Amino acid sequence: MRSRKLGWIIVAGGLTLGFISSALGSPVPITYETQSRSVSANSLASGFTRGGTNTTPTTDTQNQSQQANGMGLFAGNASVTSALGPSSAMATAMSAQQSSLNANEIDASGSVRADSNLGLGTGPANSSATTSFHVTFDVAQSEAYAFSANLNGSNDPAVPGNTSASIELMDSLGNNLFSPISTVNLINFQTQGTLAAGVYSLKFDAQATSNDESANFVNYNFTLTAGDNPLSLLNGVANPTGPAAVPLPAAAPMTLLMLASLGLAGYFRSRSKLRVSCSIA
């Protein structure tokens, strides 16, 4: 009889520990350490205001920027315009970034645009827009990953430096996991592989500049997924391996262990009382 009850206790303890293990599930594929995400826009227009009597050149300078605060969703936007009036020099710039950092996915999209026009004036007029996405993250155990990117931008051969974009995924030793991307035109780039346990950095930078009568832009989007079936997740298949285990609060495992211990202690106390009662009788 005693061995049968002891067997039930062992089974109950195993079920409790199994429940804890199932509830905890696998380690989170991606945990974030640092982030630096920002957008900025600058514009300048200088010259004489047409139609007026002022003979002194006028300069209009505008600047705007925005930075992400923490690891949450970043919906950054910066937009400026410098103008001297009708038919005079004008410059505009705009930068936008929508990015999110999740447990198994990093996603970002947006654009940078710059335009300038001298009108009937002599200028100068210029503008620039930049966006930056720098994230450092940790992988606790080896994880499969998939990455995709699309870039579309102007690339004036006469002024090659007016637009630029670059993407890199580096491990802790400084190795790039795929060939460095430094172009403003990239269609449906996709790669996959394995992230060994360790620290990684994903960086994206883009800029568009305009100097006296030019319009330039870069549109972008990229996504990195990690964990089970990352390619399926990358292509928009939610929960490709079935529903995830419901996470427990941090204190839950200890609470369950304490309850299991109290149950065992109660059983042995009851057995001890039974032996004492039998002895008195």
C-alpha positions as a Markdown table, in Angstrom:
| # | Residue | x | y | z |
|---|---|---|---|---|
| 1 | Met | 0.0 | 0.0 | 0.0 |
| 2 | Arg | 2.8 | 2.4 | 0.9 |
| 3 | Ser | 4.7 | 1.7 | -2.3 |
| 4 | Arg | 1.5 | 2.4 | -4.3 |
| 5 | Lys | 1.0 | 5.8 | -2.7 |
| 6 | Leu | 4.7 | 6.6 | -3.1 |
| 7 | Gly | 4.3 | 5.8 | -6.8 |
| 8 | Trp | 1.4 | 8.2 | -7.1 |
| 9 | Ile | 3.5 | 10.9 | -5.4 |
| 10 | Ile | 6.3 | 10.3 | -7.9 |
| 11 | Val | 3.9 | 10.5 | -10.8 |
| 12 | Ala | 2.3 | 13.7 | -9.4 |
| 13 | Gly | 5.7 | 15.3 | -9.0 |
| 14 | Gly | 6.6 | 14.3 | -12.6 |
| 15 | Leu | 3.4 | 15.8 | -13.9 |
| 16 | Thr | 4.0 | 19.0 | -12.0 |
| 17 | Leu | 7.5 | 19.4 | -13.4 |
| 18 | Gly | 6.3 | 18.4 | -16.8 |
| 19 | Phe | 3.6 | 21.1 | -16.6 |
| 20 | Ile | 6.2 | 23.7 | -15.6 |
| 21 | Ser | 8.5 | 22.7 | -18.5 |
| 22 | Ser | 5.7 | 22.8 | -21.0 |
| 23 | Ala | 4.4 | 26.1 | -19.7 |
| 24 | Leu | 7.9 | 27.7 | -19.9 |
| 25 | Gly | 8.4 | 26.4 | -23.4 |
| 26 | Ser | 11.6 | 27.0 | -25.4 |
| 27 | Pro | 13.8 | 30.1 | -24.8 |
| 28 | Val | 12.7 | 33.2 | -26.6 |
| 29 | Pro | 14.5 | 33.2 | -30.0 |
| 30 | Ile | 15.5 | 36.9 | -29.8 |
| 31 | Thr | 16.2 | 39.1 | -26.8 |
| 32 | Tyr | 17.2 | 42.7 | -27.4 |
| 33 | Glu | 20.2 | 44.4 | -25.8 |
| 34 | Thr | 20.5 | 47.9 | -27.5 |
| 35 | Gln | 18.6 | 49.9 | -30.1 |
| 36 | Ser | 19.2 | 53.1 | -32.0 |
| 37 | Arg | 16.5 | 54.0 | -34.5 |
| 38 | Ser | 16.0 | 57.5 | -35.9 |
| 39 | Val | 14.9 | 59.7 | -38.8 |
| 40 | Ser | 16.1 | 63.2 | -39.7 |
| 41 | Ala | 15.4 | 65.8 | -42.4 |
| 42 | Asn | 17.2 | 69.0 | -43.2 |
| 43 | Ser | 16.5 | 71.7 | -45.8 |
| 44 | Leu | 18.0 | 75.1 | -46.9 |
| 45 | Ala | 17.0 | 77.7 | -49.4 |
| 46 | Ser | 18.8 | 80.9 | -50.0 |
| 47 | Gly | 18.5 | 83.9 | -52.3 |
| 48 | Phe | 16.3 | 86.8 | -53.0 |
| 49 | Thr | 12.6 | 86.8 | -52.5 |
| 50 | Arg | 11.0 | 87.6 | -55.9 |
| 51 | Gly | 8.4 | 90.3 | -56.1 |
| 52 | Gly | 9.7 | 92.1 | -53.1 |
| 53 | Thr | 11.8 | 95.2 | -52.5 |
| 54 | Asn | 14.3 | 93.6 | -50.2 |
| 55 | Thr | 17.8 | 93.5 | -51.8 |
| 56 | Thr | 19.3 | 91.4 | -49.0 |
| 57 | Pro | 19.6 | 87.7 | -49.6 |
| 58 | Thr | 17.4 | 85.6 | -47.4 |
| 59 | Thr | 18.2 | 82.1 | -46.0 |
| 60 | Asp | 15.6 | 79.7 | -44.7 |
| 61 | Thr | 17.0 | 76.6 | -42.8 |
| 62 | Gln | 14.8 | 73.9 | -41.4 |
| 63 | Asn | 15.8 | 70.8 | -39.3 |
| 64 | Gln | 13.7 | 68.0 | -37.8 |
| 65 | Ser | 14.6 | 64.6 | -36.2 |
| 66 | Gln | 13.0 | 61.9 | -34.1 |
| 67 | Gln | 14.5 | 58.9 | -32.1 |
| 68 | Ala | 12.9 | 55.7 | -30.9 |
| 69 | Asn | 12.4 | 55.6 | -27.1 |
| 70 | Gly | 13.0 | 52.0 | -26.0 |
| 71 | Met | 12.3 | 48.7 | -27.6 |
| 72 | Gly | 8.6 | 49.3 | -28.6 |
| 73 | Leu | 7.1 | 50.2 | -31.9 |
| 74 | Phe | 8.8 | 53.1 | -33.6 |
| 75 | Ala | 6.7 | 55.3 | -35.9 |
| 76 | Gly | 9.2 | 58.0 | -36.8 |
| 77 | Asn | 8.6 | 60.9 | -39.1 |
| 78 | Ala | 10.6 | 64.0 | -40.0 |
| 79 | Ser | 9.5 | 66.5 | -42.7 |
| 80 | Val | 10.8 | 70.0 | -43.5 |
| 81 | Thr | 10.4 | 72.6 | -46.2 |
| 82 | Ser | 12.5 | 75.7 | -46.8 |
| 83 | Ala | 10.9 | 78.3 | -49.2 |
| 84 | Leu | 11.5 | 81.9 | -50.1 |
| 85 | Gly | 8.2 | 82.6 | -51.8 |
| 86 | Pro | 6.7 | 82.1 | -55.3 |
| 87 | Ser | 9.2 | 81.3 | -58.0 |
| 88 | Ser | 12.1 | 81.5 | -55.5 |
| 89 | Ala | 14.4 | 78.7 | -54.2 |
| 90 | Met | 12.7 | 75.9 | -52.3 |
| 91 | Ala | 13.9 | 72.7 | -50.7 |
| 92 | Thr | 12.0 | 69.8 | -49.0 |
| 93 | Ala | 13.0 | 66.6 | -47.2 |
| 94 | Met | 11.1 | 63.8 | -45.6 |
| 95 | Ser | 12.1 | 60.6 | -43.7 |
| 96 | Ala | 9.8 | 58.0 | -42.3 |
| 97 | Gln | 10.4 | 54.7 | -40.5 |
| 98 | Gln | 8.0 | 52.1 | -39.1 |
| 99 | Ser | 9.8 | 49.4 | -37.2 |
| 100 | Ser | 9.0 | 46.8 | -34.5 |
| 101 | Leu | 11.2 | 44.4 | -32.4 |
| 102 | Asn | 9.4 | 41.2 | -31.5 |
| 103 | Ala | 10.5 | 37.9 | -29.8 |
| 104 | Asn | 10.8 | 36.1 | -33.2 |
| 105 | Glu | 10.7 | 39.0 | -35.8 |
| 106 | Ile | 12.4 | 42.2 | -36.6 |
| 107 | Asp | 10.6 | 44.3 | -39.2 |
| 108 | Ala | 11.2 | 47.8 | -40.6 |
| 109 | Ser | 9.9 | 49.8 | -43.6 |
| 110 | Gly | 9.9 | 53.4 | -44.7 |
| 111 | Ser | 11.4 | 56.0 | -47.1 |
| 112 | Val | 13.8 | 59.0 | -47.4 |
| 113 | Arg | 13.2 | 61.8 | -49.9 |
| 114 | Ala | 14.9 | 65.0 | -50.8 |
| 115 | Asp | 14.0 | 67.6 | -53.4 |
| 116 | Ser | 15.3 | 71.1 | -54.3 |
| 117 | Asn | 14.4 | 73.8 | -56.8 |
| 118 | Leu | 16.0 | 77.1 | -57.6 |
| 119 | Gly | 12.9 | 78.6 | -59.2 |
| 120 | Leu | 13.9 | 81.8 | -60.9 |
| 121 | Gly | 16.6 | 82.5 | -58.3 |
| 122 | Thr | 20.2 | 81.7 | -58.0 |
| 123 | Gly | 20.1 | 79.5 | -54.9 |
| 124 | Pro | 21.6 | 77.7 | -53.3 |
| 125 | Ala | 18.9 | 75.2 | -52.4 |
| 126 | Asn | 19.6 | 71.8 | -50.9 |
| 127 | Ser | 18.1 | 69.2 | -48.6 |
| 128 | Ser | 18.9 | 65.8 | -47.1 |
| 129 | Ala | 17.0 | 63.0 | -45.4 |
| 130 | Thr | 18.4 | 60.0 | -43.4 |
| 131 | Thr | 17.1 | 57.0 | -41.5 |
| 132 | Ser | 19.0 | 54.7 | -39.2 |
| 133 | Phe | 18.1 | 51.3 | -37.7 |
| 134 | His | 20.8 | 49.8 | -35.4 |
| 135 | Val | 19.8 | 46.9 | -33.1 |
| 136 | Thr | 21.9 | 44.5 | -31.0 |
| 137 | Phe | 20.2 | 41.2 | -30.0 |
| 138 | Asp | 21.1 | 38.0 | -28.2 |
| 139 | Val | 20.3 | 34.4 | -29.3 |
| 140 | Ala | 20.4 | 32.0 | -26.3 |
| 141 | Gln | 20.6 | 28.8 | -28.4 |
| 142 | Ser | 21.1 | 27.9 | -32.0 |
| 143 | Glu | 18.2 | 29.2 | -34.1 |
| 144 | Ala | 17.2 | 29.1 | -37.7 |
| 145 | Tyr | 16.6 | 32.5 | -39.4 |
| 146 | Ala | 15.3 | 34.0 | -42.6 |
| 147 | Phe | 15.9 | 37.5 | -43.9 |
| 148 | Ser | 14.3 | 39.4 | -46.8 |
| 149 | Ala | 14.7 | 43.0 | -48.1 |
| 150 | Asn | 13.4 | 45.3 | -50.8 |
| 151 | Leu | 15.0 | 48.6 | -51.8 |
| 152 | Asn | 13.8 | 51.0 | -54.5 |
| 153 | Gly | 15.5 | 54.4 | -55.2 |
| 154 | Ser | 16.8 | 56.9 | -57.6 |
| 155 | Asn | 20.4 | 56.4 | -58.7 |
| 156 | Asp | 21.5 | 59.3 | -60.8 |
| 157 | Pro | 24.8 | 58.3 | -62.6 |
| 158 | Ala | 25.8 | 61.9 | -62.7 |
| 159 | Val | 25.6 | 62.3 | -59.0 |
| 160 | Pro | 26.1 | 58.8 | -57.5 |
| 161 | Gly | 26.4 | 60.0 | -53.9 |
| 162 | Asn | 22.9 | 61.5 | -53.8 |
| 163 | Thr | 21.3 | 58.3 | -52.6 |
| 164 | Ser | 22.7 | 55.4 | -50.6 |
| 165 | Ala | 21.5 | 52.4 | -48.5 |
| 166 | Ser | 23.3 | 49.6 | -46.7 |
| 167 | Ile | 22.3 | 46.6 | -44.7 |
| 168 | Glu | 24.5 | 44.2 | -42.6 |
| 169 | Leu | 23.9 | 41.4 | -40.1 |
| 170 | Met | 27.1 | 40.9 | -38.0 |
| 171 | Asp | 28.0 | 38.3 | -35.4 |
| 172 | Ser | 30.1 | 39.0 | -32.3 |
| 173 | Leu | 33.3 | 38.3 | -34.3 |
| 174 | Gly | 32.5 | 40.9 | -36.9 |
| 175 | Asn | 31.5 | 38.4 | -39.6 |
| 176 | Asn | 28.7 | 39.4 | -42.0 |
| 177 | Leu | 26.2 | 36.6 | -42.3 |
| 178 | Phe | 25.4 | 37.6 | -45.9 |
| 179 | Ser | 27.2 | 39.6 | -48.5 |
| 180 | Pro | 27.1 | 43.3 | -47.6 |
| 181 | Ile | 24.2 | 45.1 | -49.2 |
| 182 | Ser | 25.0 | 48.6 | -50.4 |
| 183 | Thr | 22.6 | 49.5 | -53.2 |
| 184 | Val | 19.3 | 51.5 | -53.5 |
| 185 | Asn | 17.7 | 49.0 | -55.8 |
| 186 | Leu | 17.1 | 45.4 | -54.6 |
| 187 | Ile | 14.1 | 43.3 | -55.4 |
| 188 | Asn | 12.9 | 40.4 | -53.3 |
| 189 | Phe | 16.3 | 39.6 | -51.7 |
| 190 | Gln | 15.9 | 36.6 | -49.4 |
| 191 | Thr | 18.4 | 34.4 | -47.5 |
| 192 | Gln | 18.3 | 31.9 | -44.6 |
| 193 | Gly | 20.6 | 30.1 | -42.3 |
| 194 | Thr | 21.4 | 29.4 | -38.7 |
| 195 | Leu | 22.2 | 31.8 | -35.9 |
| 196 | Ala | 24.6 | 30.2 | -33.4 |
| 197 | Ala | 24.1 | 31.2 | -29.8 |
| 198 | Gly | 25.6 | 34.7 | -29.3 |
| 199 | Val | 25.2 | 38.4 | -29.8 |
| 200 | Tyr | 24.4 | 39.9 | -33.2 |
| 201 | Ser | 23.9 | 43.4 | -34.7 |
| 202 | Leu | 21.5 | 44.3 | -37.5 |
| 203 | Lys | 22.2 | 47.7 | -39.1 |
| 204 | Phe | 20.4 | 49.6 | -41.9 |
| 205 | Asp | 21.2 | 53.1 | -43.0 |
| 206 | Ala | 19.7 | 55.1 | -45.9 |
| 207 | Gln | 20.0 | 58.7 | -47.1 |
| 208 | Ala | 18.8 | 60.9 | -49.9 |
| 209 | Thr | 20.3 | 64.3 | -50.7 |
| 210 | Ser | 19.4 | 67.0 | -53.2 |
| 211 | Asn | 21.5 | 69.9 | -54.5 |
| 212 | Asp | 20.1 | 72.5 | -56.8 |
| 213 | Glu | 17.4 | 71.0 | -59.0 |
| 214 | Ser | 17.4 | 67.3 | -58.2 |
| 215 | Ala | 14.9 | 64.9 | -56.6 |
| 216 | Asn | 16.1 | 61.7 | -54.9 |
| 217 | Phe | 14.5 | 59.0 | -52.8 |
| 218 | Val | 14.9 | 55.5 | -51.3 |
| 219 | Asn | 12.0 | 53.3 | -50.3 |
| 220 | Tyr | 12.8 | 50.2 | -48.2 |
| 221 | Asn | 11.5 | 47.3 | -46.2 |
| 222 | Phe | 13.2 | 44.4 | -44.5 |
| 223 | Thr | 12.3 | 41.6 | -42.1 |
| 224 | Leu | 14.3 | 39.1 | -40.1 |
| 225 | Thr | 12.6 | 36.1 | -38.4 |
| 226 | Ala | 14.1 | 33.5 | -36.1 |
| 227 | Gly | 12.9 | 30.3 | -34.4 |
| 228 | Asp | 10.9 | 27.4 | -35.7 |
| 229 | Asn | 10.1 | 27.6 | -39.4 |
| 230 | Pro | 11.3 | 31.2 | -39.9 |
| 231 | Leu | 10.8 | 31.1 | -43.6 |
| 232 | Ser | 7.1 | 30.3 | -43.1 |
| 233 | Leu | 6.8 | 33.2 | -40.6 |
| 234 | Leu | 8.6 | 35.4 | -43.1 |
| 235 | Asn | 6.0 | 34.6 | -45.7 |
| 236 | Gly | 3.2 | 35.5 | -43.4 |
| 237 | Val | 2.2 | 32.1 | -42.0 |
| 238 | Ala | 1.3 | 32.7 | -38.3 |
| 239 | Asn | 2.2 | 30.0 | -35.7 |
| 240 | Pro | 3.6 | 27.5 | -38.3 |
| 241 | Thr | 4.2 | 24.8 | -35.7 |
| 242 | Gly | 0.9 | 25.2 | -33.8 |
| 243 | Pro | 0.0 | 27.4 | -30.8 |
| 244 | Ala | 2.7 | 28.4 | -28.5 |
| 245 | Ala | 2.7 | 27.4 | -24.8 |
| 246 | Val | 1.0 | 30.0 | -22.6 |
| 247 | Pro | 3.7 | 31.9 | -20.8 |
| 248 | Leu | 3.7 | 31.9 | -17.0 |
| 249 | Pro | 4.6 | 34.8 | -14.8 |
| 250 | Ala | 8.2 | 34.7 | -13.6 |
| 251 | Ala | 7.2 | 33.5 | -10.1 |
| 252 | Ala | 4.9 | 30.7 | -11.3 |
| 253 | Pro | 7.6 | 27.9 | -11.6 |
| 254 | Met | 8.7 | 28.6 | -8.0 |
| 255 | Thr | 5.1 | 28.7 | -6.8 |
| 256 | Leu | 4.3 | 25.4 | -8.4 |
| 257 | Leu | 7.4 | 23.8 | -6.9 |
| 258 | Met | 6.4 | 25.1 | -3.5 |
| 259 | Leu | 2.9 | 23.7 | -3.9 |
| 260 | Ala | 4.3 | 20.3 | -4.9 |
| 261 | Ser | 6.7 | 20.4 | -1.9 |
| 262 | Leu | 3.9 | 21.3 | 0.5 |
| 263 | Gly | 1.8 | 18.4 | -0.9 |
| 264 | Leu | 4.6 | 15.9 | -0.3 |
| 265 | Ala | 5.3 | 17.3 | 3.2 |
| 266 | Gly | 1.6 | 17.0 | 4.0 |
| 267 | Tyr | 1.6 | 13.4 | 2.9 |
| 268 | Phe | 4.6 | 12.5 | 5.1 |
| 269 | Arg | 3.2 | 14.3 | 8.1 |
| 270 | Ser | -0.1 | 12.4 | 7.7 |
| 271 | Arg | 1.9 | 9.2 | 7.6 |
| 272 | Ser | 3.8 | 10.2 | 10.7 |
| 273 | Lys | 0.6 | 10.9 | 12.6 |
| 274 | Leu | -0.9 | 7.6 | 11.5 |
| 275 | Arg | 2.2 | 5.7 | 12.9 |
| 276 | Val | 2.0 | 7.6 | 16.2 |
| 277 | Ser | -1.8 | 6.8 | 16.5 |
| 278 | Cys | -1.2 | 3.2 | 15.9 |
| 279 | Ser | 1.6 | 3.1 | 18.5 |
| 280 | Ile | -0.6 | 4.7 | 21.2 |
| 281 | Ala | -3.4 | 2.3 | 20.4 |
